[in-house]
Amino acid sequence: MERYTPQQIVQIVQLYYENQRSVKEVFRKLRPT
């Protein structure tokens, strides 16, 4: 598991609730590769 800063956690939670149907999309936004 990676450790995130509180600020990143807030961003993750916001993205999660915006994209509840697809968690994969959240991680795509977090990690543009």
Contacts in CASP RR format, 6 or more apart in sequence:
PFRMAT RR
TARGET T0000
AUTHOR 0000-0000-0000
METHOD contacts of the structure
MODEL  1
MERYTPQQIVQIVQLYYENQRSVKEVFRKLRPT
4 12 0 8 1.000
11 30 0 8 1.000
12 26 0 8 1.000
12 30 0 8 1.000
15 26 0 8 1.000
15 29 0 8 1.000
15 30 0 8 1.000
16 23 0 8 1.000
16 26 0 8 1.000
19 25 0 8 1.000
19 26 0 8 1.000
19 29 0 8 1.000
END
